[in-house]
Amino acid sequence: MRIILVADHAYINGGQAKVSLESAIGLARRGHEVVLFAAVGPADPRLAEAGLRTVLLDQTDVTQARSLARFGVQWLWNGPAAARLKALVAESDPRDTVVHVHAWAKALSPSIGPVLRKSPAPVVYTAHEYYLACPNGGFYDYPVAATCHRVPNGPACLAHNCDSRTYPRKLMRVARHALMRRTGLVQGIDAMITISRLQREVLAPFLPAGTRYYDVPNPVDAEPLGHRAGPPGDFVFVGRLSPEKGPGIFAEAARLAGVRAVFAGDGPARAELEARYPEARFLGWQSPDQVKAVLRGARALVFPSVWYEGQPLTVLESLGLGTPVLVSDVCAGREAVRHGESGLWFRSNDPRSLADAMAHLANDATALRMGRAAYDLFWADPPTLERHLDGLERVYREVAGQGAQDRPLALAV
């Protein structure tokens, strides 16, 4: 089968790109003809090593555009991307081709919508975020640092600035969202892959009633190292230091609980956090191997995200390493954590609730017990890359009309 994977980036710059590229390489190794269509390079060298064809537009991420005019044109309607994707689809045999979209909002733009709607080959879409439903992609109100419950593009939404920058930028997002909805990107999707129950619940009211949903969890890069030995260390935060991730909530909770907060990561909120919480430890950016070492030695991972985060890989990685997780109840990370067994849930945006959870795990015996449970539960049914690829292949066969002989994935209409 030919699989055209559509993404903004041809290299790993975050969890979304990691999933799309790892699955591309895995599918190619299973014998599929995989073509990665991406706007922004350079291409990960492993793609060529795995025998993939990469169609790279050599464009920039719109957030890195050097002029406002260039940003506006590409962000609103990337004509060259649409033309190249149309040609790629046209050269493919629709009877044995699937188009799988992972990302478009940072470079490809809504211009690919008409191409998808008219594609003779079926289209699969993995929802890594919420751009199909929400103009800012996250149902998140940046100025107040909280989840947004307004109806997208409704009167209350239009009257309120939820953007991380300015209200005019918010209105630009609204215009692009309306353009996206009217030009076929949503209508062109034959199968929607969601990565958590929360994500489906949030998206479903804003998508066509006949949308077919499939559950294909993201893969996790982990190896079974066994239960941890030795006393547990500090509470740690791993990720980007930005308001929607809730690092300030963690720092404040740690102060309330009388424990040290350790941050592994960097981002725009770092300077303010360092000034306000001098007792915290900031490790800065860490390599993947360093992150694993930090998690393996931690008392618990604290994941205080304050938005509808779809399926945080860090939560799963921590559980696989035998480290319990304290997770905000507003994000999908809670779906992976058994409250009271492999970690604890706490009220989102509530430092006192998190401080109480941290106090509970301050007991070494409790932290070690939950760590063992986290490890055992994860490895009883691990979300491996092979399992992820099996799920993708079932979806592809079903949308291509080839899956009658296989037991389908969980499907909701």
C-alpha positions, 0 to 999 in steps of 0.5 A: 500500500502507498501511504502519503503522510502529510505533516508540517515538519520533516524532522522531530521538533515535538511529540506530534512530529515524533509520532508521525516520523516514527510511524513513517519509518515503521510502516516503511520497514513493514514493506509499505511505500511511504511518502512523507509530504512536508513543508519544513526541513531538513528531513530526518536522515533516518527517513532516507535510510528506511527507504522513504521518499520525502517530498519537501517544500523547503518552506519555513515554519510560519512562526519563524517567518521573517516578514509579516506579509510572508507569514500572512500569505503562507499561514492563511493559504499556502498555494504551493503546498496545495499544488504539490500535494494535488500532484502527489495524490494524482500520481497515486493509484487510489485503489491502493493509496491512503492519505494520512494527515498529521499536521498542517497548522504551522506551515501547510495551511488550510489550502490542503483542504480542497485537495483532501476533499477531492482526493480519490484516495481515502483520507485519515486524520490524526488529531494531535490537537484541536485545530479542526474545532478551535481557532487557537488549536487548544481550547485554551485562554492564554491571557488567563491561563485556563481552559476555554469553554466558549463555543468556537467562533460563537459570540462569546468567543469572537468578543474575547481575546484568547490569543497568546499575543494580541486580539488582532491575531485572534481575529486572524485565527478566527478568519483562518478557521472559518476558511478551513471549515468552508474549503473542505479540510474537515469534510475531506476526512474519511477516518479520524484517529483520536489519541485519547477519550478526552480528545474525542469528547472535546472534538466530537460536538464540532465535527460532522455527525457521520465522522468515523473515529478510531482509537490508535494510541501513540507509541512510547519509546521505552524499554523494560528496566525492571523496578527501581532500586534505591530511595526516590528522589525529587518531584520533577517537571519535564517539558516546555516551560510555558504557562499552558504546561502549568510549571508555575502551579508546580513551583507554588505547590512545591513551596506549599508542600515544603519540597524542592521542585526540579524542572527539566526543560526550557521555555519562555516562562523560565526566567520568571520562574527562576526569579520567583522560586529561587529554591527550585532547581532548573536543569535546562534542556535535556537530551532524551537519555537525560530525560529518562535518567531524570525520570528514573530517579525521580520521586514522581513526575508532576504533570500540571497541564491546564489545557486539554492535552491529548495524550502526553507522552511524558506521562506514559514514559514515566510510568514505563520507567516505574515512576509514579505520576501526579497529573492534572485532572483536565488533561488526558494524561489522567487516563493513563494513571490509576488514581491511588495506584500508579499515581494521583490526580489533582484539581487542575490549576490548584496548587493546594490540591497538588501540594496535598498530592505531593505530601502523600508521596513524600512518604518513601514507602508510598512512592516506591509502592506506586512506582512498582504499580506504575511499572507493572501496569504499563508493561502488562499492556505496553503502547509499543510502536509495533502496536501503534503500527498494527492499529494504523494498518487496520484503519488503512485497510478498513478505509480502503475497503480491505479490512473485512477479514480483520477485527476492526479497532474500536469504532464510534459513529 
